[in-house]
C-alpha cells in the first residue's frame, strides 16, 4: 500500500466569488455558544484560507452577534505554526541578523575542511559571504519545493549538515527544515492535539503555485483529518484552475460528498475552454 492510499482528500468545483452560502451557514452554526439546536451539525469543520487577508475578510463579514471560534480558521502558514506546537518541535530559529554571521562562519570553517570541494576546492581558498548567501537562497527554494534531499548539485548536502549542526547548538529548528519535520511527524505520529475535535478540513481555493512542501503537509495531515477542497474551475495548462492536492475528478453529486461535509448540491460550473 502506497502512502497516497492513506490520504483522505476529496474535491469539488465552485464558482469564483464569495464563500459558498452553505459553508457560511455552517460556520455560523458551529460558532461558540450554547450547544442547543446544534445536535444536527454534520461535523466540526476547520477552514483553510488561501491568504491571511482572505481569512480576516471572511471573519469580518460574519455577524457581530456570533462568537466565531478563530481556532477553526487558518491559512496553511498558521496551521504550520499550530502543528509545530502539536508535534513539540524545537522553536523556529530567527535566521536574520546575527544568525547570518553564525551561518557564514560555520560554512567558512567547513569549506576549509573541503566540505564544498566543487565550490571551494582548496583549503586556503577564501570563502566569501556571497557563497553562503547563494547556498542559503538555493536551499530555501529547494526546501519549499521538497527537493533539497534529492538535489545532487554541489554544496547542498554539506550545507544541510551545517544547518543541522547549528540547530543542535542553538536548540531550534531552521525554517527550511520545518516543513519536512512536520511531514515526518504527521506520517509517523497520532492525530495532532489541536485537531482532536475536528471532523474534517475544508480547503478554500488556492492558486496553483502553492509550494510542494505545503502540499505535502496537507496530504500528510489528511492521513489524520480528511480534507475537502473547493477549487475554482478553469484551464490547468494556463493556471486558471485552483490548486489540487491530488489529481482526481471533482465530486458532482451530493450523495458522493463525505459525511462530515455540510450537505449541499455541488454547484454546476462551466469553465471556459481555451
C-alpha positions as CSV (number, residue, x, y, z in Angstrom):
1,X,0.0,0.0,0.0
2,X,1.5,3.3,-1.0
3,X,1.4,6.4,1.2
4,X,-1.0,8.0,-1.2
5,X,-3.5,5.3,-0.5
6,X,-3.7,6.5,3.1
7,X,-4.6,10.1,2.4
8,X,-8.2,11.3,2.6
9,X,-8.8,14.0,0.1
10,X,-11.9,14.9,-2.0
11,X,-12.7,18.0,-4.0
12,X,-15.5,19.8,-5.8
13,X,-15.5,22.8,-8.1
14,X,-17.1,26.1,-7.0
15,X,-17.6,29.3,-8.9
16,X,-15.3,32.3,-8.2
17,X,-16.6,34.7,-5.7
18,X,-17.7,34.7,-2.1
19,X,-17.5,31.7,0.2
20,X,-20.4,29.3,-0.7
21,X,-23.6,30.0,1.3
22,X,-23.8,26.5,2.7
23,X,-20.3,26.9,4.2
24,X,-21.0,30.3,5.7
25,X,-24.1,28.9,7.3
26,X,-22.2,26.0,8.8
27,X,-19.5,28.4,10.1
28,X,-22.2,30.4,11.9
29,X,-23.9,27.3,13.3
30,X,-20.6,25.9,14.8
31,X,-19.8,29.3,16.4
32,X,-19.1,29.5,20.1
33,X,-22.2,29.5,22.3
34,X,-24.9,27.2,23.7
35,X,-25.0,23.8,22.1
36,X,-28.7,23.6,21.8
37,X,-30.1,23.3,18.2
38,X,-26.6,22.2,17.1
39,X,-27.1,18.5,17.6
40,X,-27.7,18.0,13.9
41,X,-24.4,19.5,12.8
42,X,-22.7,17.0,10.5
43,X,-19.2,17.8,11.7
44,X,-16.9,20.2,13.3
45,X,-15.0,21.8,10.4
46,X,-11.8,23.7,10.1
47,X,-11.4,26.1,7.2
48,X,-8.1,26.8,5.4
49,X,-7.9,30.1,3.6
50,X,-5.5,31.0,0.8
51,X,-4.2,34.1,2.5
52,X,-4.3,35.8,5.8
53,X,-6.2,38.8,4.2
54,X,-9.0,36.5,2.9
55,X,-9.2,34.9,6.4
56,X,-9.6,38.3,8.1
57,X,-12.1,39.4,5.4
58,X,-14.2,36.3,5.8
59,X,-14.3,36.6,9.6
60,X,-15.0,40.4,9.5
61,X,-18.1,39.6,7.3
62,X,-19.6,37.4,9.9
63,X,-22.5,38.9,12.1
64,X,-21.1,40.6,15.2
65,X,-23.6,38.8,17.3
66,X,-21.8,35.5,16.6
67,X,-18.7,34.4,18.6
68,X,-16.7,32.7,15.8
69,X,-14.1,30.2,17.0
70,X,-10.9,31.5,15.4
71,X,-9.1,28.3,16.1
72,X,-11.2,26.8,13.2
73,X,-10.0,29.4,10.7
74,X,-6.4,29.1,9.4
75,X,-4.1,29.6,6.5
76,X,-1.6,26.9,5.7
77,X,1.1,29.0,7.3
78,X,-0.8,29.5,10.6
79,X,-1.7,25.8,10.5
80,X,2.1,25.1,10.3
81,X,2.6,27.1,13.5
82,X,-0.1,25.1,15.2
83,X,1.5,21.8,14.1
84,X,4.9,22.9,15.3
85,X,3.4,23.2,18.8
86,X,1.4,19.9,18.5
87,X,4.5,18.0,17.4
88,X,6.6,19.7,20.0
89,X,9.3,20.7,17.6
90,X,12.1,23.0,18.9
91,X,11.4,26.7,18.4
92,X,11.9,28.1,14.9
93,X,15.2,30.0,14.6
94,X,15.3,33.6,13.5
95,X,17.6,33.5,10.5
96,X,18.1,37.3,10.2
97,X,20.8,39.5,11.6
98,X,23.2,37.6,13.8
99,X,22.3,34.2,12.6
100,X,23.6,35.1,9.1
101,X,27.0,35.8,10.6
102,X,27.0,32.5,12.5
103,X,25.9,30.6,9.4
104,X,28.6,32.2,7.3
105,X,31.3,31.4,9.9
106,X,30.2,27.8,10.1
107,X,30.3,27.4,6.3
108,X,33.7,29.1,6.2
109,X,35.1,26.6,8.7
110,X,33.6,23.7,6.8
111,X,34.9,25.0,3.5
112,X,38.4,25.0,4.9
113,X,37.9,21.2,5.6
114,X,36.9,20.8,1.9
115,X,33.2,20.2,2.7
116,X,32.4,22.1,-0.5
117,X,35.0,20.7,-2.9
118,X,33.3,21.8,-6.1
119,X,32.7,25.4,-4.9
120,X,35.8,25.8,-2.8
121,X,38.4,23.2,-4.0
122,X,41.4,24.5,-1.9
123,X,41.5,24.7,1.9
124,X,43.2,28.1,1.8
125,X,40.7,29.5,-0.8
126,X,38.7,32.4,0.5
127,X,35.1,31.6,1.4
128,X,33.2,34.8,0.7
129,X,29.8,35.9,2.1
130,X,28.3,35.6,-1.4
131,X,28.8,31.8,-1.4
132,X,27.0,31.4,1.9
133,X,24.2,33.7,0.7
134,X,23.8,31.8,-2.6
135,X,23.7,28.4,-0.9
136,X,21.2,29.7,1.6
137,X,18.9,31.0,-1.1
138,X,19.1,27.8,-3.1
139,X,18.5,25.7,-0.1
140,X,15.5,27.8,0.9
141,X,14.0,27.3,-2.6
142,X,14.7,23.6,-2.7
143,X,13.2,23.2,0.7
144,X,10.0,24.9,-0.3
145,X,9.7,22.5,-3.2
146,X,10.6,19.5,-1.1
147,X,13.6,18.9,-3.4
148,X,16.6,19.5,-1.1
149,X,17.2,15.9,-0.1
150,X,17.1,14.7,-3.7
151,X,19.2,17.6,-5.1
152,X,22.6,16.3,-6.3
153,X,24.1,19.7,-7.2
154,X,27.2,21.0,-5.4
155,X,27.1,22.2,-1.9
156,X,23.6,21.4,-0.7
157,X,24.4,18.2,1.2
158,X,27.2,19.8,3.1
159,X,25.1,22.9,3.7
160,X,22.3,20.9,5.2
161,X,24.8,19.3,7.5
162,X,25.9,22.7,8.6
163,X,22.3,23.7,9.3
164,X,21.8,20.5,11.4
165,X,24.9,21.3,13.5
166,X,23.6,24.9,14.1
167,X,20.2,23.6,15.1
168,X,21.8,21.3,17.7
169,X,24.0,24.1,19.0
170,X,21.2,26.7,19.2
171,X,18.4,24.3,20.3
172,X,16.0,25.3,17.5
173,X,14.6,24.4,14.1
174,X,15.8,26.1,11.0
175,X,12.9,27.5,8.9
176,X,14.0,25.4,5.9
177,X,13.6,22.3,7.9
178,X,10.2,23.0,9.4
179,X,8.0,21.5,6.6
180,X,10.0,18.2,6.4
181,X,9.9,17.8,10.2
182,X,6.1,18.4,10.2
183,X,5.6,15.9,7.4
184,X,7.7,13.3,9.2
185,X,5.9,13.9,12.5
186,X,2.4,13.6,10.8
187,X,3.4,10.4,8.9
188,X,4.7,8.7,12.0
189,X,2.6,10.0,14.8
190,X,-1.0,10.3,16.0
191,X,-3.6,12.9,15.2
192,X,-2.4,16.4,16.3
193,X,-3.8,17.5,19.6
194,X,-5.3,20.8,18.2
195,X,-7.3,18.7,15.7
196,X,-8.7,16.1,18.0
197,X,-12.2,17.6,18.0
198,X,-12.1,18.4,14.2
199,X,-14.0,16.1,11.9
200,X,-12.6,17.5,8.7
201,X,-10.9,20.3,6.9
202,X,-12.4,22.4,4.1
203,X,-9.7,24.0,2.0
204,X,-10.8,27.0,0.0
205,X,-9.5,27.6,-3.5
206,X,-5.7,28.2,-3.5
207,X,-3.6,29.4,-6.5
208,X,-1.8,26.7,-8.5
209,X,1.7,28.0,-7.4
210,X,1.5,26.7,-3.8
211,X,5.0,25.3,-2.9
212,X,5.3,21.5,-3.0
213,X,6.3,21.3,0.7
214,X,2.9,22.9,1.8
215,X,1.0,20.5,-0.5
216,X,2.8,17.6,1.2
217,X,2.0,19.0,4.7
218,X,-1.7,19.0,3.8
219,X,-1.5,15.5,2.3
220,X,0.2,14.2,5.4
221,X,-2.4,16.0,7.6
222,X,-5.2,14.3,5.6
223,X,-4.0,10.9,6.9
224,X,-5.4,12.1,10.3
225,X,-8.1,14.5,9.3
226,X,-9.9,14.3,5.9
227,X,-9.7,17.3,3.6
228,X,-12.3,18.5,1.1
229,X,-11.1,21.1,-1.4
230,X,-13.2,23.8,-3.0
231,X,-11.5,24.7,-6.3
232,X,-12.3,27.1,-9.0
233,X,-12.7,25.6,-12.4
234,X,-10.5,26.6,-15.4
235,X,-7.8,25.5,-17.7
236,X,-5.0,23.7,-15.8
237,X,-2.4,24.4,-18.5
238,X,-3.0,28.2,-18.3
239,X,-3.1,28.1,-14.5
240,X,-6.7,29.2,-14.2
241,X,-7.8,26.1,-12.2
242,X,-7.3,26.1,-8.4
243,X,-4.6,24.0,-6.9
244,X,-5.4,20.3,-6.4
245,X,-3.8,18.3,-3.7
246,X,-4.4,15.2,-5.8
247,X,-5.1,14.6,-9.5
248,X,-8.7,13.4,-9.2
249,X,-12.2,14.1,-10.6
250,X,-14.3,16.6,-8.7
251,X,-17.5,15.4,-6.9
252,X,-20.6,16.1,-8.9
253,X,-23.4,14.6,-6.8
254,X,-24.4,15.4,-3.2
255,X,-24.6,11.7,-2.4
256,X,-20.8,11.4,-3.0
257,X,-19.8,14.1,-0.5
258,X,-18.1,12.9,2.6
259,X,-20.5,12.5,5.5
260,X,-18.8,15.3,7.6
261,X,-19.1,17.9,4.8
262,X,-22.2,20.0,5.3
263,X,-24.8,18.6,2.8
264,X,-25.4,20.7,-0.3
265,X,-25.7,20.1,-4.0
266,X,-22.4,20.7,-5.8
267,X,-22.8,23.7,-8.0
268,X,-22.7,23.3,-11.7
269,X,-19.6,25.1,-13.1
270,X,-18.9,25.6,-16.8
271,X,-15.2,26.7,-17.2
272,X,-14.3,28.5,-20.4
273,X,-12.2,26.2,-22.5
274,X,-9.1,27.6,-24.2
